[in-house]
Amino acid sequence: MHKMLAMCGLDCGVCPARIAHKTDDQALRVKTAAEWSKQFKVELAPEAINCVGCLMLNGVHIGHCSECEIRKCGLAHRVKNCALCEDYPCETIGNFTANVSPAKANLEEVRLG
């Protein structure tokens, strides 16, 4: 299965915000807004659940992704994800992946690949 990795190693291909945007699935937006509002202790409206994916320069990006320092750094280094950066693992991505094991596993897979 091909993954659509974000700069940080998360798989945009399985992200509900990207899927809802791509398929125009309002029920998924409503469900995801409720789940993420509770999980992240922030109020998200269903209209906010839209994203074209981290690596796309144009289009809507979900909440934090549009201002993400990891994304900005990777774009500045002109890499498709942090695993392909000569500075990997830097402190920024290391702090993130220490708490997000699926992202770390995806980046390590790319490094070994």
Buried (B, 14 or more C-beta within 10 A) or exposed (E): EEBBBBBBBBBBBEBBBBBBBBEEBEEBBBBBBEEBBEEEEEEBEBEBBBBBBBBEEEEBBBBEBEEBEBBEBBBEBEBBBBBBBEEBBBEBBEEBBEEBEEBBEBBBEBEEE
